[in-house]
Amino acid sequence: MKKIGLLSDTHSYLDDRILTYFQDCDEIWHAGDIGNINILDALKAFKPFRGVYGNIDGFQIRAELPLDLEFQCEGVAVFMTHIGGYPGKYNPRVGKILRENPPTKGLFICGHSHILKIMPDLQLDFLHINPGACGNEGWHKVKTLIKFILDQGQIRDLQIIELGKGGIILGNEKME
């Protein structure tokens, strides 16, 4: 069993509340647009880390991270990239990859849109997750993160986290 903290689009800003909220996670995954090497180094020093580079990431981050990342975690197939789209509207490059080799009964993770979206791809048989954005740059109004558990091939206990001004808001419950 592994507890995963998922984020994207930090754009060179790492809110300290993210580290507090992800304290009990086993791994941190980042779906791109990290922004600068200091953010990447901080996340790597905090917890075991997996991630991809995004369109704003420079050569230092691109030297450390791949464009696409395919792996298995606790029996769950995972494909992660930054610019991916969503079911029915995939980026053409990514859509081809997903049709040829879908992470069946697993996860497709991407960022880029700054829109939190979790939805099944019923045709290709996996769960799509975009954690939204948690940096200060972009048009999003609310910073979002996702936390979930992978256990024996199952994806469970998925939580959507909104970072509000006064603390972490999880659903209607505010945690100071």
C-alpha angles and dihedrals in degrees: 000000000000130000111216129202111203126194140156143185100030089158094200095315126104115186109214089225089069091063091046093050094045093047092108094047122110094209138015119217123194122195096205144275091090091160105210140018093249091065091049091048092049092051092046091050091049102053140341103295139208124178152137132231122252135212094271095048116109132219096283093059093039088055089056102039136041129237090236129023125197120182146136121245121183091339094310120119112226132191116184131182134147105237105039114129121212139270110313092011108057123158104262094243093048094041090059091051092047094049092048097043114009120186088243113213086355140090137293109194128187140151132191102101095073085223117121107227132167117178139142122247097220094185096053095030105234140103119256117212128183109174093202118227132310102181130090097247122085139044098284115119098202128045111228139191135175131220126188145153128243113201130165095333094318131114110212148155093034112186128190113210125198116196106219127187097261102037144315116318116204109182105309094332117098117206116196 
